[in-house]
Amino acid sequence: MPDKTEAARQLAAAHYQVEAGITQIFRITRVADVELRPDEPIKLLEVNRYSIPSGIMPLHFDAAPGCGIHFPSVIVEVTPDEFHKIQSQELKLPEGWTVGDLLSKPDGDHNE
């Protein structure tokens, strides 16, 4: 079973493949020790140019071991404009959540 970091990469890669409008996907993180808990969901912030502006609406999903995802997940999809508002703190993620590392598109990441 992949660790949570690898599972997040796999989940992001799958989302890049099925959603043509996604331009960037970032991990959303909390305090490190919370992220290490197996019941803490993988949290992704997806910037989608085809999305409709709707603010921060986390969507929760159960683990899907049959699809290779062994952790629950939370997806927050935003428009590019909403992402800029998150960066400028005009739009806020839930308390304690921060934008983490960029998960590159599989065809754009030649370092792995």
N, CA, C and O atoms as a GROMACS GRO file, in nm:
protein
  448
    1MET      N    1   0.085  -0.118   0.000
    1MET     CA    2   0.000   0.000   0.000
    1MET      C    3   0.089   0.124   0.000
    1MET      O    4   0.181   0.133   0.081
    2PRO      N    5   0.064   0.220  -0.089
    2PRO     CA    6   0.146   0.342  -0.092
    2PRO      C    7   0.121   0.427   0.033
    2PRO      O    8   0.014   0.420   0.093
    3ASP      N    9   0.221   0.507   0.069
    3ASP     CA   10   0.201   0.598   0.182
    3ASP      C   11   0.111   0.713   0.136
    3ASP      O   12   0.077   0.722   0.018
    4LYS      N   13   0.073   0.798   0.228
    4LYS     CA   14  -0.023   0.904   0.198
    4LYS      C   15   0.031   1.002   0.093
    4LYS      O   16  -0.046   1.050   0.010
    5THR      N   17   0.160   1.031   0.095
    5THR     CA   18   0.218   1.123  -0.003
    5THR      C   19   0.208   1.064  -0.143
    5THR      O   20   0.170   1.133  -0.238
    6GLU      N   21   0.242   0.937  -0.156
    6GLU     CA   22   0.233   0.871  -0.287
    6GLU      C   23   0.088   0.858  -0.330
    6GLU      O   24   0.056   0.876  -0.448
    7ALA      N   25  -0.001   0.828  -0.236
    7ALA     CA   26  -0.143   0.819  -0.269
    7ALA      C   27  -0.196   0.954  -0.317
    7ALA      O   28  -0.278   0.959  -0.409
    8ALA      N   29  -0.150   1.064  -0.257
    8ALA     CA   30  -0.191   1.198  -0.302
    8ALA      C   31  -0.144   1.223  -0.445
    8ALA      O   32  -0.218   1.280  -0.525
    9ARG      N   33  -0.022   1.182  -0.476
    9ARG     CA   34   0.029   1.197  -0.613
    9ARG      C   35  -0.055   1.117  -0.713
    9ARG      O   36  -0.087   1.166  -0.822
   10GLN      N   37  -0.090   0.994  -0.675
   10GLN     CA   38  -0.171   0.909  -0.762
   10GLN      C   39  -0.310   0.968  -0.784
   10GLN      O   40  -0.361   0.968  -0.896
   11LEU      N   41  -0.369   1.019  -0.677
   11LEU     CA   42  -0.501   1.080  -0.686
   11LEU      C   43  -0.496   1.205  -0.775
   11LEU      O   44  -0.583   1.225  -0.859
   12ALA      N   45  -0.394   1.287  -0.755
   12ALA     CA   46  -0.378   1.407  -0.838
   12ALA      C   47  -0.359   1.369  -0.985
   12ALA      O   48  -0.419   1.431  -1.073
   13ALA      N   49  -0.276   1.269  -1.012
   13ALA     CA   50  -0.251   1.226  -1.149
   13ALA      C   51  -0.382   1.182  -1.216
   13ALA      O   52  -0.407   1.214  -1.331
   14ALA      N   53  -0.464   1.108  -1.142
   14ALA     CA   54  -0.592   1.062  -1.197
   14ALA      C   55  -0.683   1.181  -1.225
   14ALA      O   56  -0.753   1.182  -1.326
   15HIS      N   57  -0.683   1.280  -1.136
   15HIS     CA   58  -0.770   1.396  -1.157
   15HIS      C   59  -0.722   1.480  -1.275
   15HIS      O   60  -0.805   1.530  -1.351
   16TYR      N   61  -0.592   1.496  -1.290
   16TYR     CA   62  -0.540   1.567  -1.408
   16TYR      C   63  -0.586   1.499  -1.537
   16TYR      O   64  -0.618   1.566  -1.635
   17GLN      N   65  -0.590   1.366  -1.536
   17GLN     CA   66  -0.628   1.291  -1.657
   17GLN      C   67  -0.775   1.306  -1.693
   17GLN      O   68  -0.810   1.311  -1.811
   18VAL      N   69  -0.861   1.313  -1.593
   18VAL     CA   70  -1.005   1.314  -1.622
   18VAL      C   71  -1.066   1.455  -1.627
   18VAL      O   72  -1.177   1.471  -1.678
   19GLU      N   73  -0.996   1.555  -1.577
   19GLU     CA   74  -1.048   1.692  -1.576
   19GLU      C   75  -0.957   1.782  -1.659
   19GLU      O   76  -0.854   1.827  -1.612
   20ALA      N   77  -0.996   1.807  -1.783
   20ALA     CA   78  -0.912   1.884  -1.875
   20ALA      C   79  -0.887   2.027  -1.828
   20ALA      O   80  -0.786   2.086  -1.865
   21GLY      N   81  -0.976   2.082  -1.746
   21GLY     CA   82  -0.961   2.220  -1.702
   21GLY      C   83  -0.868   2.241  -1.584
   21GLY      O   84  -0.838   2.355  -1.549
   22ILE      N   85  -0.821   2.132  -1.523
   22ILE     CA   86  -0.733   2.147  -1.406
   22ILE      C   87  -0.596   2.195  -1.453
   22ILE      O   88  -0.531   2.132  -1.536
   23THR      N   89  -0.553   2.307  -1.397
   23THR     CA   90  -0.422   2.363  -1.431
   23THR      C   91  -0.318   2.335  -1.323
   23THR      O   92  -0.199   2.323  -1.352
   24GLN      N   93  -0.364   2.323  -1.197
   24GLN     CA   94  -0.273   2.296  -1.086
   24GLN      C   95  -0.348   2.221  -0.977
   24GLN      O   96  -0.469   2.239  -0.957
   25ILE      N   97  -0.275   2.136  -0.906
   25ILE     CA   98  -0.328   2.069  -0.788
   25ILE      C   99  -0.224   2.082  -0.677
   25ILE      O  100  -0.107   2.052  -0.697
   26PHE      N  101  -0.270   2.127  -0.562
   26PHE     CA  102  -0.184   2.144  -0.446
   26PHE      C  103  -0.234   2.055  -0.333
   26PHE      O  104  -0.354   2.030  -0.321
   27ARG      N  105  -0.141   2.006  -0.251
   27ARG     CA  106  -0.181   1.942  -0.125
   27ARG      C  107  -0.229   2.052  -0.032
   27ARG      O  108  -0.174   2.162  -0.031
   28ILE      N  109  -0.329   2.022   0.044
   28ILE     CA  110  -0.369   2.107   0.156
   28ILE      C  111  -0.322   2.033   0.280
   28ILE      O  112  -0.348   1.914   0.296
   29THR      N  113  -0.254   2.104   0.368
   29THR     CA  114  -0.198   2.038   0.486
   29THR      C  115  -0.246   2.106   0.614
   29THR      O  116  -0.290   2.221   0.615
   30ARG      N  117  -0.233   2.030   0.719
   30ARG     CA  118  -0.254   2.079   0.855
   30ARG      C  119  -0.125   2.052   0.930
   30ARG      O  120  -0.023   2.021   0.868
   31VAL      N  121  -0.128   2.063   1.060
   31VAL     CA  122  -0.010   2.034   1.141
   31VAL      C  123   0.042   1.895   1.106
   31VAL      O  124  -0.035   1.801   1.090
   32ALA      N  125   0.175   1.883   1.094
   32ALA     CA  126   0.238   1.760   1.044
   32ALA      C  127   0.190   1.634   1.116
   32ALA      O  128   0.163   1.533   1.051
   33ASP      N  129   0.180   1.637   1.249
   33ASP     CA  130   0.141   1.515   1.320
   33ASP      C  131  -0.003   1.474   1.288
   33ASP      O  132  -0.035   1.356   1.294
   34VAL      N  133  -0.088   1.568   1.254
   34VAL     CA  134  -0.225   1.536   1.214
   34VAL      C  135  -0.223   1.467   1.077
   34VAL      O  136  -0.295   1.370   1.055
   35GLU      N  137  -0.141   1.517   0.986
   35GLU     CA  138  -0.133   1.461   0.852
   35GLU      C  139  -0.085   1.316   0.853
   35GLU      O  140  -0.118   1.240   0.762
   36LEU      N  141  -0.009   1.278   0.953
   36LEU     CA  142   0.044   1.142   0.960
   36LEU      C  143  -0.060   1.039   1.002
   36LEU      O  144  -0.040   0.920   0.980
   37ARG      N  145  -0.169   1.082   1.061
   37ARG     CA  146  -0.273   0.988   1.105
   37ARG      C  147  -0.339   0.923   0.984
   37ARG      O  148  -0.373   0.993   0.889
   38PRO      N  149  -0.359   0.792   0.985
   38PRO     CA  150  -0.419   0.725   0.870
   38PRO      C  151  -0.564   0.767   0.844
   38PRO      O  152  -0.611   0.755   0.731
   39ASP      N  153  -0.634   0.815   0.947
   39ASP     CA  154  -0.773   0.857   0.927
   39ASP      C  155  -0.785   1.002   0.880
   39ASP      O  156  -0.895   1.048   0.848
   40GLU      N  157  -0.673   1.076   0.878
   40GLU     CA  158  -0.675   1.214   0.827
   40GLU      C  159  -0.679   1.208   0.675
   40GLU      O  160  -0.591   1.147   0.614
   41PRO      N  161  -0.778   1.272   0.613
   41PRO     CA  162  -0.791   1.261   0.468
   41PRO      C  163  -0.677   1.329   0.392
   41PRO      O  164  -0.614   1.422   0.441
   42ILE      N  165  -0.653   1.278   0.273
   42ILE     CA  166  -0.569   1.348   0.176
   42ILE      C  167  -0.652   1.468   0.133
   42ILE      O  168  -0.768   1.452   0.095
   43LYS      N  169  -0.595   1.587   0.137
   43LYS     CA  170  -0.668   1.707   0.099
   43LYS      C  171  -0.601   1.771  -0.021
   43LYS      O  172  -0.482   1.801  -0.018
   44LEU      N  173  -0.678   1.791  -0.128
   44LEU     CA  174  -0.626   1.850  -0.251
   44LEU      C  175  -0.702   1.977  -0.286
   44LEU      O  176  -0.824   1.983  -0.275
   45LEU      N  177  -0.627   2.078  -0.328
   45LEU     CA  178  -0.683   2.202  -0.381
   45LEU      C  179  -0.661   2.198  -0.531
   45LEU      O  180  -0.547   2.200  -0.578
   46GLU      N  181  -0.770   2.192  -0.607
   46GLU     CA  182  -0.762   2.180  -0.752
   46GLU      C  183  -0.804   2.310  -0.816
   46GLU      O  184  -0.915   2.359  -0.795
   47VAL      N  185  -0.714   2.367  -0.896
   47VAL     CA  186  -0.743   2.490  -0.969
   47VAL      C  187  -0.793   2.449  -1.107
   47VAL      O  188  -0.720   2.388  -1.186
   48ASN      N  189  -0.920   2.482  -1.135
   48ASN     CA  190  -0.983   2.436  -1.258
   48ASN      C  191  -1.041   2.555  -1.334
   48ASN      O  192  -1.132   2.623  -1.285
   49ARG      N  193  -0.988   2.581  -1.452
   49ARG     CA  194  -1.033   2.697  -1.530
   49ARG      C  195  -1.176   2.683  -1.578
   49ARG      O  196  -1.237   2.782  -1.618
   50TYR      N  197  -1.233   2.562  -1.576
   50TYR     CA  198  -1.371   2.540  -1.619
   50TYR      C  199  -1.469   2.535  -1.502
   50TYR      O  200  -1.589   2.517  -1.522
   51SER      N  201  -1.419   2.551  -1.382
   51SER     CA  202  -1.505   2.547  -1.264
   51SER      C  203  -1.588   2.675  -1.254
   51SER      O  204  -1.553   2.778  -1.311
   52ILE      N  205  -1.696   2.666  -1.182
   52ILE     CA  206  -1.781   2.783  -1.155
   52ILE      C  207  -1.744   2.837  -1.018
   52ILE      O  208  -1.734   2.759  -0.923
   53PRO      N  209  -1.724   2.968  -1.005
   53PRO     CA  210  -1.689   3.024  -0.874
   53PRO      C  211  -1.795   2.990  -0.770
   53PRO      O  212  -1.912   3.022  -0.787
   54SER      N  213  -1.754   2.925  -0.663
   54SER     CA  214  -1.849   2.887  -0.558
   54SER      C  215  -1.788   2.896  -0.420
   54SER      O  216  -1.847   2.849  -0.322
   55GLY      N  217  -1.669   2.957  -0.409
   55GLY     CA  218  -1.604   2.968  -0.279
   55GLY      C  219  -1.538   2.836  -0.240
   55GLY      O  220  -1.515   2.749  -0.324
   56ILE      N  221  -1.509   2.823  -0.113
   56ILE     CA  222  -1.442   2.704  -0.061
   56ILE      C  223  -1.549   2.604  -0.017
   56ILE      O  224  -1.617   2.624   0.083
   57MET      N  225  -1.562   2.497  -0.093
   57MET     CA  226  -1.660   2.393  -0.063
   57MET      C  227  -1.590   2.257  -0.062
   57MET      O  228  -1.588   2.189  -0.164
   58PRO      N  229  -1.534   2.217   0.053
   58PRO     CA  230  -1.467   2.086   0.058
   58PRO      C  231  -1.564   1.972   0.033
   58PRO      O  232  -1.671   1.964   0.094
   59LEU      N  233  -1.526   1.883  -0.058
   59LEU     CA  234  -1.604   1.764  -0.087
   59LEU      C  235  -1.531   1.643  -0.029
   59LEU      O  236  -1.414   1.620  -0.061
   60HIS      N  237  -1.598   1.568   0.055
   60HIS     CA  238  -1.538   1.456   0.128
   60HIS      C  239  -1.569   1.324   0.057
   60HIS      O  240  -1.682   1.301   0.014
   61PHE      N  241  -1.467   1.240   0.047
   61PHE     CA  242  -1.481   1.109  -0.016
   61PHE      C  243  -1.421   1.002   0.075
   61PHE      O  244  -1.320   1.026   0.142
   62ASP      N  245  -1.483   0.886   0.076
   62ASP     CA  246  -1.429   0.773   0.152
   62ASP      C  247  -1.309   0.715   0.077
   62ASP      O  248  -1.288   0.743  -0.041
   63ALA      N  249  -1.231   0.635   0.147
   63ALA     CA  250  -1.123   0.561   0.082
   63ALA      C  251  -1.185   0.473  -0.027
   63ALA      O  252  -1.300   0.431  -0.016
   64ALA      N  253  -1.107   0.446  -0.130
   64ALA     CA  254  -1.153   0.361  -0.240
   64ALA      C  255  -1.045   0.259  -0.272
   64ALA      O  256  -0.979   0.268  -0.375
   65PRO      N  257  -1.027   0.160  -0.183
   65PRO     CA  258  -0.919   0.063  -0.203
   65PRO      C  259  -0.924  -0.007  -0.338
   65PRO      O  260  -0.820  -0.040  -0.393
   66GLY      N  261  -1.044  -0.030  -0.392
   66GLY     CA  262  -1.057  -0.094  -0.522
   66GLY      C  263  -0.997  -0.012  -0.635
   66GLY      O  264  -0.963  -0.065  -0.740
   67CYS      N  265  -0.986   0.118  -0.612
   67CYS     CA  266  -0.926   0.209  -0.710
   67CYS      C  267  -0.782   0.244  -0.672
   67CYS      O  268  -0.718   0.326  -0.738
   68GLY      N  269  -0.732   0.182  -0.566
   68GLY     CA  270  -0.595   0.209  -0.523
   68GLY      C  271  -0.579   0.326  -0.428
   68GLY      O  272  -0.467   0.364  -0.395
   69ILE      N  273  -0.690   0.384  -0.382
   69ILE     CA  274  -0.683   0.496  -0.288
   69ILE      C  275  -0.726   0.442  -0.151
   69ILE      O  276  -0.844   0.415  -0.128
   70HIS      N  277  -0.630   0.428  -0.062
   70HIS     CA  278  -0.653   0.364   0.068
   70HIS      C  279  -0.678   0.465   0.180
   70HIS      O  280  -0.682   0.427   0.297
   71PHE      N  281  -0.693   0.591   0.145
   71PHE     CA  282  -0.717   0.695   0.245
   71PHE      C  283  -0.841   0.774   0.205
   71PHE      O  284  -0.870   0.788   0.086
   72PRO      N  285  -0.915   0.825   0.302
   72PRO     CA  286  -1.023   0.917   0.266
   72PRO      C  287  -0.961   1.041   0.203
   72PRO      O  288  -0.842   1.068   0.219
   73SER      N  289  -1.043   1.118   0.131
   73SER     CA  290  -0.990   1.238   0.068
   73SER      C  291  -1.091   1.352   0.075
   73SER      O  292  -1.211   1.332   0.094
   74VAL      N  293  -1.037   1.473   0.060
   74VAL     CA  294  -1.117   1.594   0.053
   74VAL      C  295  -1.065   1.672  -0.067
   74VAL      O  296  -0.945   1.695  -0.080
   75ILE      N  297  -1.156   1.712  -0.154
   75ILE     CA  298  -1.120   1.789  -0.272
   75ILE      C  299  -1.185   1.926  -0.261
   75ILE      O  300  -1.304   1.938  -0.234
   76VAL      N  301  -1.104   2.030  -0.282
   76VAL     CA  302  -1.154   2.166  -0.290
   76VAL      C  303  -1.120   2.214  -0.430
   76VAL      O  304  -1.003   2.228  -0.466
   77GLU      N  305  -1.224   2.240  -0.511
   77GLU     CA  306  -1.202   2.286  -0.647
   77GLU      C  307  -1.233   2.436  -0.653
   77GLU      O  308  -1.337   2.481  -0.607
   78VAL      N  309  -1.140   2.512  -0.711
   78VAL     CA  310  -1.156   2.656  -0.722
   78VAL      C  311  -1.120   2.702  -0.863
   78VAL      O  312  -1.050   2.633  -0.937
   79THR      N  313  -1.167   2.820  -0.898
   79THR     CA  314  -1.129   2.883  -1.024
   79THR      C  315  -0.991   2.947  -1.008
   79THR      O  316  -0.945   2.964  -0.895
   80PRO      N  317  -0.924   2.981  -1.117
   80PRO     CA  318  -0.796   3.053  -1.105
   80PRO      C  319  -0.810   3.183  -1.024
   80PRO      O  320  -0.722   3.216  -0.946
   81ASP      N  321  -0.921   3.256  -1.044
   81ASP     CA  322  -0.942   3.380  -0.968
   81ASP      C  323  -0.957   3.351  -0.819
   81ASP      O  324  -0.902   3.422  -0.736
   82GLU      N  325  -1.032   3.246  -0.786
   82GLU     CA  326  -1.046   3.210  -0.645
   82GLU      C  327  -0.911   3.169  -0.585
   82GLU      O  328  -0.882   3.200  -0.470
   83PHE      N  329  -0.829   3.100  -0.665
   83PHE     CA  330  -0.697   3.062  -0.616
   83PHE      C  331  -0.613   3.186  -0.583
   83PHE      O  332  -0.544   3.190  -0.482
   84HIS      N  333  -0.620   3.288  -0.668
   84HIS     CA  334  -0.548   3.414  -0.640
   84HIS      C  335  -0.600   3.477  -0.511
   84HIS      O  336  -0.523   3.534  -0.434
   85LYS      N  337  -0.730   3.466  -0.488
   85LYS     CA  338  -0.789   3.521  -0.365
   85LYS      C  339  -0.743   3.442  -0.242
   85LYS      O  340  -0.726   3.499  -0.135
   86ILE      N  341  -0.723   3.311  -0.258
   86ILE     CA  342  -0.668   3.230  -0.148
   86ILE      C  343  -0.526   3.276  -0.120
   86ILE      O  344  -0.487   3.292  -0.004
   87GLN      N  345  -0.447   3.295  -0.225
   87GLN     CA  346  -0.308   3.338  -0.208
   87GLN      C  347  -0.300   3.475  -0.140
   87GLN      O  348  -0.208   3.499  -0.061
   88SER      N  349  -0.394   3.564  -0.170
   88SER     CA  350  -0.392   3.698  -0.110
   88SER      C  351  -0.468   3.704   0.022
   88SER      O  352  -0.481   3.810   0.082
   89GLN      N  353  -0.519   3.589   0.068
   89GLN     CA  354  -0.593   3.576   0.194
   89GLN      C  355  -0.730   3.644   0.190
   89GLN      O  356  -0.793   3.662   0.295
   90GLU      N  357  -0.775   3.682   0.072
   90GLU     CA  358  -0.909   3.738   0.058
   90GLU      C  359  -1.014   3.628   0.073
   90GLU      O  360  -1.125   3.652   0.121
   91LEU      N  361  -0.978   3.507   0.032
   91LEU     CA  362  -1.062   3.389   0.045
   91LEU      C  363  -0.986   3.292   0.134
   91LEU      O  364  -0.868   3.266   0.111
   92LYS      N  365  -1.052   3.239   0.235
   92LYS     CA  366  -0.984   3.157   0.335
   92LYS      C  367  -1.023   3.010   0.326
   92LYS      O  368  -1.139   2.975   0.306
   93LEU      N  369  -0.921   2.926   0.342
   93LEU     CA  370  -0.944   2.783   0.359
   93LEU      C  371  -0.996   2.760   0.501
   93LEU      O  372  -0.984   2.849   0.586
   94PRO      N  373  -1.052   2.643   0.529
   94PRO     CA  374  -1.096   2.615   0.667
   94PRO      C  375  -0.981   2.634   0.767
   94PRO      O  376  -0.863   2.622   0.733
   95GLU      N  377  -1.018   2.664   0.888
   95GLU     CA  378  -0.923   2.691   0.997
   95GLU      C  379  -0.815   2.582   1.006
   95GLU      O  380  -0.846   2.464   1.014
   96GLY      N  381  -0.690   2.625   1.004
   96GLY     CA  382  -0.578   2.533   1.019
   96GLY      C  383  -0.529   2.471   0.890
   96GLY      O  384  -0.426   2.403   0.890
   97TRP      N  385  -0.599   2.492   0.778
   97TRP     CA  386  -0.557   2.437   0.650
   97TRP      C  387  -0.467   2.537   0.579
   97TRP      O  388  -0.493   2.657   0.580
   98THR      N  389  -0.360   2.487   0.516
   98THR     CA  390  -0.271   2.572   0.438
   98THR      C  391  -0.243   2.506   0.303
   98THR      O  392  -0.246   2.383   0.290
   99VAL      N  393  -0.215   2.589   0.204
   99VAL     CA  394  -0.179   2.537   0.072
   99VAL      C  395  -0.038   2.483   0.081
   99VAL      O  396   0.055   2.553   0.120
  100GLY      N  397  -0.023   2.357   0.044
  100GLY     CA  398   0.107   2.292   0.051
  100GLY      C  399   0.172   2.279  -0.086
  100GLY      O  400   0.160   2.368  -0.170
  101ASP      N  401   0.239   2.168  -0.107
  101ASP     CA  402   0.318   2.146  -0.228
  101ASP      C  403   0.231   2.130  -0.352
  101ASP      O  404   0.120   2.077  -0.346
  102LEU      N  405   0.284   2.177  -0.464
  102LEU     CA  406   0.224   2.157  -0.595
  102LEU      C  407   0.247   2.012  -0.636
  102LEU      O  408   0.359   1.961  -0.627
  103LEU      N  409   0.141   1.947  -0.681
  103LEU     CA  410   0.152   1.812  -0.737
  103LEU      C  411   0.146   1.828  -0.888
  103LEU      O  412   0.040   1.856  -0.945
  104SER      N  413   0.259   1.809  -0.952
  104SER     CA  414   0.272   1.836  -1.097
  104SER      C  415   0.192   1.738  -1.180
  104SER      O  416   0.164   1.626  -1.138
  105LYS      N  417   0.155   1.784  -1.300
  105LYS     CA  418   0.091   1.695  -1.396
  105LYS      C  419   0.190   1.585  -1.431
  105LYS      O  420   0.310   1.612  -1.443
  106PRO      N  421   0.144   1.463  -1.448
  106PRO     CA  422   0.235   1.352  -1.478
  106PRO      C  423   0.322   1.377  -1.600
  106PRO      O  424   0.440   1.340  -1.598
  107ASP      N  425   0.268   1.437  -1.706
  107ASP     CA  426   0.348   1.459  -1.825
  107ASP      C  427   0.440   1.581  -1.813
  107ASP      O  428   0.527   1.603  -1.898
  108GLY      N  429   0.422   1.660  -1.708
  108GLY     CA  430   0.503   1.778  -1.691
  108GLY      C  431   0.609   1.764  -1.584
  108GLY      O  432   0.686   1.856  -1.560
  109ASP      N  433   0.614   1.648  -1.520
  109ASP     CA  434   0.708   1.627  -1.411
  109ASP      C  435   0.810   1.521  -1.453
  109ASP      O  436   0.780   1.402  -1.451
  110HIS      N  437   0.927   1.565  -1.490
  110HIS     CA  438   1.030   1.472  -1.540
  110HIS      C  439   1.132   1.437  -1.432
  110HIS      O  440   1.232   1.372  -1.462
  111ASN      N  441   1.109   1.478  -1.308
  111ASN     CA  442   1.206   1.453  -1.202
  111ASN      C  443   1.177   1.325  -1.125
  111ASN      O  444   1.257   1.284  -1.041
  112GLU      N  445   1.064   1.261  -1.152
  112GLU     CA  446   1.032   1.141  -1.074
  112GLU      C  447   1.042   1.016  -1.157
  112GLU      O  448   1.018   0.906  -1.106
   0.00000   0.00000   0.00000
